[in-house]
Structures are given as C-alpha cells and as structure tokens.
Amino acid sequence: MVNEEEMPSIKEADVALIGLTENRGTSENQGVEHGANVVRSKLYNLKKGAGSYKIIDLGNLRNGVDLSETHLRIKEVCQFLMENNVLPVLVGGSQDLDYGQYMAYEALDKLVTVLNVDAFLDMEDSKESDMNQSHLQSILLHDPNFLFNYSHLAYQSYLINPQSIAVLEKLYFDSYRVGHLRSHLAEMEPIVRDADMLTFDVTAIRSSDAPGNFRAQPFGLTGEEACQLSWYAGLNEKLSSFGVYEYNPDLDDKDNKTASVAATMIWYFIEGYYSRKNEQDFKTNDYLKFVVAMPSEPETLNFYKSKLSEKWWMEVPFPEGKTQYARNCIIPCNYSDYEKATQGDLPDRYISTHAKLI
C-alpha cells in the first residue's frame, strides 16, 4: 500500500528508506538527483523475504536552499531516526551527502567507525560543486572530532594518489584494494562488522554490472560481491545507517541495470538486518572466552567466540579513565587473528586499534 496523503509513522519501525535528490555536490555526475525513484521502483518489485518486516518509506528529502543546508537536513533526519532506534537507508544523490549522514552521530555522544566502499579515495581539494570528490576530507576534519576509525574498501590503486593512502596509514586507518578484497572477501566481514556507518559509492562496482555513473570503471566489485558486503553490513549490530550514492539513471542502460544492483544490495542489507543475533553482551554464556599468553607486552590477549554465529572478537584494553573508548575496545576479528596470537605474534588489528586508544 502506498500512502501519499500523510507522513508514515516511525512507531515500531525498524528501517526507514529515504530518497535523496541533491546534485549540487557534483558537476560531473548530473542526473544523480533522479536515482532514488528508479532504485525505489526496482526495490518494490523484489519479493519480500521471510520474517516480519517493519520498514517504512519516508519518500524523498526536500533539498535545502544550498548544499550545506541539505547536509544539515540529512543530519537532523538521521539523528532523529537513530535516536528512535530506526535505521535510515539513504538512496540517491552524490556521495558528499554522506557528510550529513556522518554529522548525525555528533549528538549521540560516542566515537564512531565509518566504512566507505569506493573505487576512489575522495580527498582531493575541490570546490563545493565537486564536493563528492572531497567529502572524506570533510569527515576527517569535522569539528568536533568523534571519528574513532575509518575503513576504506575496494579502492583501485591506479585511480588514487599514493600519498592519500599514506595519510590513512599514518592515522592507523584501514584501506584495502579491490584485488585484495575480491581474493579475501570473507576476511572483510570483521571490517564491515566494526562499522557504525556505511557509505557505498556505486563507482566501486564494475561498469559491466553498474554502468550508471559518470566515473564507472571497467574493473571493480561484481554486483554479487556488493550484495555480499551489504549482507555483512545488515548483520552488523553496531551499524546504524546505510547509504548508497552516485547512481545516475541518465547514464544507465535501457533496463536500468545499476538500479537493479542497488535495489538488490538494499534487499540483502534488509535480509541481513533481520538475521541479527543480538551479539553485544560478551559477559553472557553465549560466548567462549579464550585467553592467549603472549611472550611480551601485553602478557595476555582475550578472544571471544560466539556460540550463536561462531564469529570472533578480540579485546584491546583502553587507558584507565578514558571511558569514551569502552565501546571500541572489543573489536571484531577472524579466527586467523587468534591463530596468529597463539603463535606469539600480535595481530595487525590489535596493533592499529591499540595505537588509536593510547
């Protein structure tokens, strides 16, 4: 049933779909303002999965008088929804709109982890009309700073400045080339599981699967791999907002193939969301705790394995008195991290997280 007369109630809703029609953040990819409705039409044609869903479609957000006001409107809407335990799914527009998505966490009084899936690393200096190519700078430099970690998946080395990757490494942030991701897709699950917010540029998907983008590339993720990452994101109980950006129907094929991929990604995200197992309390009997003796500092490493999902976590102690780090001190990991610790080596995840905590 479609309700065009009044705004649907968010009471008892779990997920809210929001279309974005802002294009002033890109001078090249004009047409992204039409993407939300095309993706929505494809999504509505997909069959409902098993289970009882509580999803509402809030329609398209009205743009502000300028780009900055649109960012603030996205912030206000997402913040309101998250405060009411409703997960916003943002669709359409240019990727700089994830700045509004990020700002929504400012008032939530916690340090957050951002995950970005993109073929490019958008840290270039640019004017406002090309903010979609510099939005990461806006997130990294935002004041006040409430960013704990940033992870970047599926970048393509020949499209980015190596100095940008060096900047991320100095900040102990994670970045993975598309080739590494495709060869080790299952190993990306802990990276996705650690995110509070996910922003997905369809440019990360190869042009044969997703031609509807000005910067579409011949190489990249397949549509299936994009859906797998979306499934991981839905399963992630920390994740509280999800955005798919940069789809331009004016550049898509006659069947709107890119819209179909984006809609299927959202479908898999929702399926993952309703398959969550409430795995957040590590003091319950739902976990096995493994204590590994180390040859040097730290003396021991604590690992947790869920009896429900068989997923692994690792504990990284935070400095005394810095309670703002408490929610970030038990981090997702793989069984391979546990194996590495049993051999006397500190996992890379431990080293990078510990560097951010001290």
N, C-alpha and C positions, 0 to 999 in steps of 0.2 A: 504494500500500500504506500502511495506517495502522498505526503501531506504538504500541500503548497500554501495553506492558509495561515499557519502559525508555526513558531519555532518548536521543534520537538523537545520534550523534557529530558534532562540528563539523569533524572532519578532512576536509579537501579541500572543505568547503562554502564557497560564496561569499556567500550571503544566508541570513539566518535570520529567519523570521516569528515574532513574539512577540505574543500577545494580552494586553491589559491590562484588568482588571476593577475598577479602583479608581474609586469615585464620591464619596469624601469631600471632593474639591476643588470640588464644585458642589452647591448646594442647590436650584437650579432645574432642572437637566437630569438628574434622577434617571432611571435607565434606561440610562445610558451603559455601565454595567457589563456589559450583555448584548450590546453591539455587536460585540465581537471575533468571537464564534462565528458570528454572522449573516453578517458580511463574509467570514469564512473559508469558509462554505458556498457563498457566491456565487463566491468566487475559485476554489474547487476545481471548479466547473462550467465554467470557461473553458478553452479549448483551449490547449495548450502551443504556444509559438512555435517558430521554427526555432532550431537550435543545441542544444548540450549544456548543460543547466542543472544546477547543483549548489545546490539550495535545500533547506533543512530547516525544518520547523515545530516550534518548541520548546514549543508549547502556550501555555497562559495562565500568566502570572506570578502567584504567590501574593502576596496583599497583606500588608503589614506590620501590626503591631499598631496603628499610627497612620499618618497620611498621610506624615509625614516619613520613616518607615521604608520605606514603599513607594517614595518618591523615591530613597532610598539603594539599594534593591534594583534598581531600574531602572538606576541609575548603575553598580552592580557588574556587572550582566549585560552592559550595553552596552560597558563598558570592557573586559571580558574578551573579548567577541566582536571588538571592533575591534583589540585587541592581537594577535588571532589572524587578522587580515585577513578577518573575516567581517562583512558589513554588516547591522546589525539593522534590520528593518522593524517598527515598533511600530504596533499597531492597537487602537483602542478606548480607553475611559476619557475623563476630562476633560482639557482641554488643559494644565492645570498640570503634568501628568506629563512634559511636555517639559523641566521643570526637572531631573528625573532624567536625561533624555536629554542635556541640556547638561552636567551635572556629570561625565558620563562622560569628558569631554575634559580634565578638570582634571589628571589624571596623565599626559597624553600630551605634555606639555612643548612646546606650540605655541599660538600665538594663532589663534583660530578665528573664522569668519564664520557667523552664524546667519541663516537665511532663514525668515520667518514669513508664511504666507498666511492672512489672516483679514479678515473684514469689520469687526471691531472692533480697537481698539488696547488691549490688556488691561493698562493701567497704573493702574487705579483702586485706591484704598485699600480693602481689604476684609478681612473675617475669613477664617479658614482654610477655612470651609465654602464660600467663594466665591473660592478661590484661582485658579480658572480665569479670573477676570476681573482678576487682578493678577499673573499669572505672569511677565509681561515685566519687572516691577519686580524680581522675584527674580533673574532672569537678569542684568539691568543692574547690580544692587547686589551680586552674588555676590562674595565674598572667599575666595580670591584672584581677581583680575580677569584673565581670559585671553581676553576678548572683543575682537577686533580690529574687527569690523564687524557691524552689524545691518541687515538689509533687510526691509522690510515691503511685501507686495504685496496689492492688492485691497481696501484699506480703503475704507469708504463715509463720505464727509465728514459726512453728517447724523447719523451714529451715534457720533461721537467728539468729544472736547474738542479744539478747535484748539490749545490750549496743549500738548497731548501731542505733536502734530506739531512744534511749535516746539522742544520738548525734543530730539526726534530730530535736527532740523536743526542745533541748537547742537552736537550731538555728531558732526556730519558723517555721520549715518546716512541711509540711503536709504528713502524711502517713496513709494508710487505708488497713486493712486486706482484704483478698479476701472474707471472710464471710460477713463482713460489706458491702463491695461493692455490692455483689450479692443481699443482702437484701434491699439495698438503691441505686439501680443503677441510678434512676432519680436524686437523690441528688448529684451524681458525676458530673452532667453536668456543674455546675459552676466551679468545679475544672478544668475540661477539657477546659472550655471557657476562663480560665485565662492564658493558656499556650501560649508561643511563639514557643515552640519546643516540639515535642512529639517523644519519643523513645520507641519502643514496642519490648520486647523480647517474642518470641513465647512460651517460657517456662511458661509464665503466663497462657496459655491455657491448659486445662487438656489433658492428654495423649490420651484419647479416641477420642478426636477431633483433636489433633495435636501431633502425635507420633514422628514427625521428628525433634527430638532434643535430645542431649546427656543427658540433665538433665530433660527430660519430667517427669511430676508429675501426679499421678492419680487424684489429686484434682486441681481445678483451675477454671478459667473462661470457659464458654462454647464458642463455635465458634460464636453463636448468640450474646453473651454479648461482645465479642471482636469486632464484627461488629458494635454494638450499640455505643461503645466508639469511634470507628473510624468515625462513622456518626457525633457524637458530635464534634470530632476534625475537621472534614471538615467544619462544620457550624461556627467554631470559627474564627472570622475575624482577631484576633491577630496572630493566628498560621501561621507561615511562613515556616516550614519544618516538614517533617513526615518521620520516619524511622521504618522499620520492619526488625529485626535482628534474628540471631541464627537458621534460618531454615536449616536443614541438610537433603537433599533428600536421602542420603545414609541410613538414619535411618527411612525413611518414609515407609508407606505401599505401596502395589503394585499399588494403584490408586493415589498415591501422595496426600493423603487427606490433609496433612498440607499445601501443596502448594495451594490447593483449598481454604482453610480457609484464608490464607494470601492474595490471589488474591481477594477474596470477601471482605476482610477488605479494601483493596485499592479501590475497586469498591464503597463501601459505603462512604469512605472518599471523593472520587471524587464527588459522588452524593451530599454529604453534602456541599462540596466546592461550587458547582453550585446552592446551595439553600441559600447562604448567603444573608443577607438583608441589608448590609451596615449600621450596627448599631454601630456607633462610636461617633457621634456628639450628646452629651447629651443636647445641647442647642437648639435643633430643637423642633418643635411641635410634633415630633414622640414619645415624651416621656411624661409621667406623673411624676411629682415630688412630693414626699411625705416627709414632714418634721415631725419628731417624737421628741417631747420634752422628755428629759431624766431627772431622778431625781438627777443625779450628773454629773461630767465631763465625756464626753462632754455635753454641755447643750442641743444640738440637734443632731440628725442623719438624714442625707439626703439619701433618696432612690429614685431610678429611675426605672420606669416600661415602657418597650417598648410597644407602641400601635401595632407594627407590629408582634412581636413574643410573647409578654407577658412575656418576660424574665425580671429579676430583677438585679439591680446593687446597690451597697452601696458606699457612699463616705467616705473616710478616709483622713482627712486633713494632708498634709505633712508640715514639718517645713519650716518657711519662709527662702527663699534664696536657698533651696535645690531643684532647678527646675528639677534635674535629676530624681526626684521621681514623676513628674507630671503625666506621663502616667500610673503609678501604683496606683494612689490614688482613682480611681473609680473602684471597684472590683466587679466581678460577685458574685451574691448571690442567695438565694432561697426566696420564699415568707415566709418560716418559719423563716428566719432571721428578716424579717420585723415584723412578729408576735411577736418574742421574744423581739424586741426593744419596741413595743407598750406596753409590759408588764413590762417595766422598766429595762430589762436586756441587757447588751452589748452582741451582737453576738460573738461567738468564732472567726469568720473570722475578725471582726473588731479588736479584741484584738491582734491576731497574726500579722496582717498587720501593725497595729499601732506600735507594738514593732520593726518591721523591718524599719519603717520610722523614728523613733526618733534617 
